[in-house]
Amino acid sequence: MEDRQVAVYLAAMAAGGLLGWLAPAAGPGLEHAVNPVLGALLFVTFLQVPAADLVRSLRDGRFLAAALVVNFAVVPLVVAAMFAFLPADQAVRLGVLLVLLCPCVDYVIVFSGLAGGSSRRLLAATPLLLVAQMLLLPVFLSVFMGPGLAGVGAFGPFLEAFLFLIAVPLALAWALQAWAARRPAGARTAAAATTAMVPLMAATLFTVVAGQIPKVGGSLADVAAVIPFYAAFLAVMAFAGRAVARLFRLDTGAGRAIVFTGATRNSLVVLPLALALPDAFAVTAAVVVTQTLVEVLGMTAYIRLVPRLLPETAPTAH
């Protein structure tokens, strides 16, 4: 399965899309399954990052600075450049802002690792990225759309996501690492768990797509209007991320991780924010969900393209 991961992921998305289209009533149940499946995926991801490596990477100030710059300086500039060209509907614009201004803190670690990016550095950066987006989202929304919408940056969904998608899986992974270091049974359990990476990623993609396709169906015109912007964002951020990595003179693994953190957005966490908006903003959730679908396709391309964009021989360490 590891040799055919991209094909497996595309098949999982296609199957999820087919299920969501043929059986839309299953959507709400599958939506509730997203967080448990994603939590299991991140547990396996964290299991492969030793706790000692994570502690050391917290002292990597240059990487953390690059992650902050690409996400909270470069990304807002890219969004500002495309903002005037977005559809005039305020609900559509809000959806685009919500999802593009918040960096991903969950499956970006998996995708980056598949492309040879530094998973432990990204993992170390996740608390900082979460707190920064919680604080800055209301500010960005005020700048782009006026102060009346700043209150959408509620803390609840961010805190819940951090607890159940980051803190709990990380604690369980470290507990299993400690057991594996002391007992053969623990080592066997850890080894078995790590083999579940590809199936869990496929299950996550299947669940997300199947659960969200029914929501997209009723807003096809609005959805179609934002797809080119999401695709353009991915294309621009590949090169912008590489530029930031070179500016901070990062090694290849760290540089690839910066490209991924700049391009991958926090759609699974901001979706509850969109769903909690008044009825006048009903289309906002569909706009957020659409970004997930475009991004997952984009990430399958990134897995192949980013190693070429930042090859092992690239002069990013000089």
N, C-alpha and C positions, 0 to 999 in steps of 0.2 A: 504493500500500500504506500509506503514512503516513496518508492520509485515512481509512483503514479499519482502523487498527491493532488496535483492541479486538476487532473482528469476526475479524480474522486470528488473534489470540491465542486467542480462545475456540474457533475452529475447530481450531487446532493442539492444544489441550488435549483437545477431543472426539475427534480422530483418535488422539491418544496413548492416551486411555482405552480406545478401541475396540480398538486394537492390543494393549494390555496385557491386555485381557479375552479376546480371541480367540486370542492367541498368547503365553501367559505364559512359554513357554520362551525368548522373545526378551528377557525382562527383564534377565538378567545381562549380556548383551552391551550392551544399551542403557545400563545403569547405568555401564559403563565409558566410555561416550561422553559422559556428562554433563559431566565436567570439561573435556575438549577443546572442546566446544561452548560452554560457559559462558566459558572462557578467551578464545575468539574473540570472543564478544559483548562481554566487558569490554575487550578490545583496541580494538575499534571505539569503545566508549564513551570510553575514555581518550584516544583519538585526537582527540576533539572538545573536550578540555580542555587548552588550551595549558599547557606546563610553567611558564611565568612566572606564569600565574594561580594555579596550584597552590601555588607558593612563597609568593605573596602571601597566599593564604588560610590558610596555616599560622600566620600572625600574627593571625588572627581569633579571639582568645581568647574573645570572647563567644559565638560560634557553637560552638566546641569545648566550652565549659562547658555550654551548653544541651544539646548532644548527650550529654555524660556524665550530666547530671542526668536527662534523659528516659529514658535507657537503664538507668542503674544506681541511680536513686532512685525514679522514678515507676513504671517497669515492675515492679520487685520488689514495690512496694506493691499494684499491681493484681493481680499473681499471688498475693500473700498473701491478698487479699480473696476470691479464688475458690478457694484451695487446699482449704479445709475442705469444699467442695461437690464436689470431684473424686471419681471412683470410688475406692473404698478400696484397690484393687489397687496395690501399691507399684510394680510395673513400669509401670503406666499413669501413675501420678503422676510417676515419674521421667522418662518420655518428655515429658510436658507441661512439666516444669521445665527439662529439657535444652534444649528448643527455644524456650521463651518467654523464658528468662533471657539468651539470647545474641543480640545485635543483628546483623542482616545486614550484610555488608560487600561483597557482590558485586552481584546484580541490583537491589538497592535504588537504586543509582545510576541505572540505566536507568529504572526506574519513576518515580523522583522527577523526572528530567529530562523525562519525557513529560508530567508535570503542572506543569511550569514551576518545579520546585525547582532549587536551586543544586547542580549536579553537581560542580563543582570544590570546593565546600566539603565535601560529603560525601566526595569522594575524598580530600581532605586529612585527614579525620577517620578514615579506615579503619585506618591503623596503630594509632592510639590506641585505637579501639574493639576491635580484635583483641587487643591486649595486655591491656586492661582485662578483657575477658571471660575470657581465659585465666587471669588471676590471681583473678578474683572468682567464677568458676563453682564451684570447690570450696568456697568460703566459703558461697555461697548454698545449695548442696546440703546442707551440714552444718546450716545453720539450719533448712531445711525438713524434712529427712528424717533427720538425725542424722549423726554423723561417719563411720559405716561406709561411706557411699556417696560421700564426698568425693573418693576416688581416681579417680572416673570422669572428672574434669576433666583428662584427659591432654593433654599439649602437642602430641604428634605430629600429629594431624589438623589442628590449628590452624596449625601451622608449615607443613605441606604445602600447605594451602589458601592461606596467605599467599604462599608462593613461586610456586605455579603459577597461582593465580587473580588475584593482585594484582601481585606484583613483576615476573614475566616479561612479562605483557601490557603493564604500564606502561612497562617499559624498551623494548619493541619499539615501542610507540606514540610514545614520545619520539624514538626513532631515526628513525622515519618522518617525524615532524614536522620534525626537523633536515634530513632529505633533501629534504622538500617545500619548505623555506625556501630551498634552494640550487639545486635542479634542477627544471625543468618536468616531467620524468618522475616525480619524487617527488611533486609537487603533483597530477599526474593519478592516481597510485596512491592517494594519501590521499583524494582526492575519490571515487574508485571504492569505496574501503573503507567510507567513511561511508554509502554507499547500502545497505550490507548490514545495517544496524541492525535493521530490522523482520524480515527473513527469519531473522536469527540469533536474535532473541528468540523467534520462532515455533518455530525448531528446538530451542531450549533447553527451552521449555515442553513441546513434543511428547516430547522425549527423557526429561525428568524424569517426566512422567506415565506414559508407556508403560513405563518401567523400574521404576516403583514400584507401579503398580496391582496386579501379581500378589502383592506382599507384603501389601497391605491386605486382599486377598480372604479370607485365612484368619482374620482377626480382626475381622470385621464388627461384632460386638457391642461390643467395646472401642473400636473406631474411632468408631462411632455415638455413644458416650457422651461423647467429647471434642469432637466437632464444635461443639456449642453454645458451649463454652468458648472455642474458637478464634475463632468468629464474634463473641462478646461482647468478646473482647480487641481485635479490630480496631475494633469500634464505639467502645469506651471510649478507645482510644489516639488516635483521630482528634481527639477533643476535648481529651484530656490533652496531646497534642502541640501543639495550637493554644494552650493555656493556657501551656505552657512557652515557646513562641515569643514570646508577648506579654509574659510575665514578663521575658524577656531583651531585649525591644524590638528584635526582629529584623525586617529588611525582608521583603517578601513571598516572594522566592525562597528565602531562608534559612529562613523560617518553614515553608514547604512541605516543605523538606528535613528539618526537625526532625520534622514529623508523620510522614514516611515512615520515618525511622530509628527512631522510637519504635514503629512498628507492624510493621515488616518484620523477620522473625527469621532466624536463621542455620541453617536446617534442612539445607542441603546440606553444611555443614561439621560439624555435630554428628551427622549420620547415621552416619559411621564410628565415633563413640563408642558410639552405640546398638548397632551391629552387633557391636561387640567385647565386649559384656556377656555374662555367663554365660547358660546356657540358661533359667534361671528368669526372665530378663528378656527373653525372645524377643519379647514383644508391644511392648516399648519402641520398637523400630525402626518398627513399623507406626504407632504413635502419632505419632512424629516425621514420618513420610511424610505422614500425614493432614494435618498442619499445612501442609505444602507445598501440597497441593491446595486447601485452604481459603484459604490466603493468596494464591495466584495468582488465584483468583476475586475475592478481596477487593481485590487490587491493580488489577484492571481497573475496579472500582467507584471506587477511590481516585483513579485518573487523572481521572475525571470530577468527583468530589465535592470533592476537596481544593482545586481552584481556586475553587470556590464557598465553601468553608469559610474560605479565606484569599484573597479576591479582590485584585486589584491595588490597589484603592482602600482596602483594609483599613488601619486605623491601627496596623499593627504596627511602623512605623518611628518612632513618636512616644513 
